[in-house]
């Protein structure tokens, strides 16, 4: 076992990936080195998710497995599940310490308390005496290992009151990172050589509403684009009503803003949306997506969908299925509803039987696969810019286009982290083959995330 090696496991969303990068940055500043082999790490940290009951079960399974793989490490658990039910995690044999989301920036102090490593004296620039919101304090150092893309948190928490969602409980209300801090962090990441920065948060479209000098996500994007040079920014997910005309126009006018967006739908049934306490109707959702499609014909559009919410009859499920089939969507993330503690939906009657849940989930996933294949096949023979990611099991290399098409390149055709111009050769049902065409994309004047 390496006395100064650390290993992290991230479960759940891209915001958790940012939080893990901040944790790894704190560990690196204390002299720890990343260790890909968990059995050799002296410190193992699991960053958990609790969006569904399945996520909780996966966290418990991974924690037990990590302890089996490394009986001698110090095993720490954090994240949303740790925030929601720390006692359930402490009950797992072999867990040394549990800390919630609010304490993630204070990891150095936790390690001091546990006597792990040399005391650093500072908590990564975060003061615990000023009453600051530690969850919003961007760390001085982020560690993304050998990743090609960097994640940057611009917002935390959520002010929505969806009846099924536990996230406001474990992440708190909506708060925005001040724009000066976001810009400084973005510049630091670009200076490290990342060619794409993914802006992340719980409800990113809510950005700026809570600040003393009220601002907006579009204003922040313009500010970041002014310092981004030829590099790419990506929005991960926006709630439907935050897809404003200003955002659409900005995405359409600047190719450095990736033409891709995840817009949570959850249900295409008006009755189910009301029961979920979502703040839009299906026709409003469709109108926002159509604006994006009209402005950017090549945009990649995804949706989150919840299956088997209480009261979802066959007819209401059919409304969702038909709505998605007719909408300009290209990707689906399908989740089966599960009751979250203390949420209003947990007390609702008319739950859907397990076999029906599985059948409906499978039907939507098949539909999502067809939509994805049709979208990817539409780019055969066309050119796209792609960030080179990592090797694949088949010996080829993964790369990701601006509109979220994953392509497979021949090994050795481009270096990890490089942005290359690719020509889509063929779209198969499960991935897209491509060939590198010409110089790196950012070497060309005016290169961006466009398509020809």
PERAZI-V913015 format. One record per backbone hydrogen bond with DSSP energy under -0.5 kcal/mol. CO is the residue of the C=O (numbers start at 1). NH is the residue of the N-H. Records with the same first field share a line. If there is no record, write none. Layout:
CO = NH ; NH
This chain:
2 = 5
4 = 33
5 = 42 ; 43
6 = 35
7 = 45
9 = 11 ; 47
13 = 17
14 = 18
15 = 19
16 = 20
17 = 21
18 = 22
19 = 23
20 = 24
21 = 25 ; 143
22 = 26
23 = 27
24 = 28
25 = 29
26 = 30
27 = 30 ; 32
28 = 31
33 = 6
36 = 38
37 = 40
38 = 41
40 = 2
42 = 74
43 = 7
44 = 76
45 = 9 ; 47
46 = 48 ; 78
47 = 11
48 = 80
52 = 56
53 = 57
54 = 58
55 = 59
56 = 60
57 = 61
58 = 62
59 = 63
60 = 64
61 = 65
62 = 66
63 = 67
64 = 68
65 = 69
66 = 70
70 = 73
73 = 75
74 = 44 ; 76
75 = 96 ; 97
76 = 46
77 = 99
78 = 48
79 = 83
80 = 84
81 = 85
85 = 89
86 = 90
87 = 91
89 = 92
92 = 95
97 = 77
100 = 103
101 = 104
103 = 106
104 = 107
106 = 110
107 = 111
108 = 112
109 = 113
110 = 114
111 = 115 ; 116
112 = 115
115 = 117
123 = 126
124 = 140
125 = 127
132 = 134
133 = 136 ; 137
134 = 137
136 = 138
142 = 144
144 = 147
148 = 195 ; 196
150 = 198
152 = 200
154 = 177
156 = 175
162 = 165
163 = 345
166 = 169 ; 170
167 = 171 ; 172
168 = 172
172 = 158
175 = 156
178 = 181 ; 182
179 = 183
180 = 184
181 = 185
182 = 186
183 = 187
184 = 188
185 = 189
186 = 190
187 = 191
188 = 192
189 = 194
190 = 193
195 = 232
196 = 150
197 = 199 ; 234
198 = 152
199 = 236
200 = 154 ; 155
203 = 206
204 = 207
206 = 209
208 = 211 ; 215
212 = 214
216 = 220
217 = 221
218 = 222
219 = 223
220 = 224
221 = 225
222 = 226
223 = 227
224 = 227 ; 228
228 = 231
232 = 197
233 = 258
234 = 199
236 = 262
239 = 242
240 = 243
242 = 244
244 = 248
245 = 249
246 = 250
247 = 251
248 = 252
249 = 253
250 = 254
253 = 255
254 = 257
255 = 449
256 = 233 ; 258
258 = 260
259 = 300
261 = 263 ; 302
262 = 238 ; 264
265 = 267
266 = 306
268 = 270
269 = 273
270 = 274
271 = 275
272 = 276
273 = 277 ; 278
274 = 277
276 = 163
281 = 284 ; 285
282 = 286
283 = 287
284 = 288
285 = 289
286 = 290
287 = 291
288 = 292
289 = 293
290 = 294
291 = 295
292 = 296
296 = 299
299 = 301
300 = 261
301 = 330 ; 331
302 = 263
303 = 333
304 = 265 ; 266
305 = 307 ; 335
307 = 337
308 = 352
309 = 312
311 = 313
313 = 317
314 = 318
315 = 319
316 = 320
317 = 321
318 = 322
319 = 323
320 = 324
321 = 325
322 = 326
323 = 327
324 = 327
327 = 329
331 = 303
332 = 334
333 = 305
335 = 307
340 = 343
343 = 346
344 = 347
345 = 348
350 = 311
353 = 356 ; 357
354 = 358
355 = 359
356 = 360
357 = 361
358 = 362
359 = 363
360 = 364
361 = 365
362 = 366
363 = 367
364 = 368
365 = 369
366 = 370
367 = 371
368 = 372
369 = 373
370 = 374
371 = 375
372 = 376
373 = 377
374 = 378
376 = 379
377 = 380
379 = 382
382 = 424
383 = 452
384 = 422
385 = 402
386 = 388 ; 420
387 = 400
388 = 417
390 = 398
392 = 395
396 = 392
397 = 409
398 = 389
399 = 407
400 = 387
401 = 404
404 = 406
405 = 401 ; 407
406 = 432
407 = 399 ; 409
408 = 434
409 = 397
410 = 413
415 = 418
418 = 388 ; 420
419 = 441 ; 442
420 = 386 ; 422
421 = 437
422 = 384 ; 424
423 = 425 ; 435
424 = 381
426 = 428 ; 433
431 = 428
432 = 408
433 = 425 ; 426
435 = 423
436 = 438
439 = 421
440 = 443
441 = 444
444 = 447
450 = 385
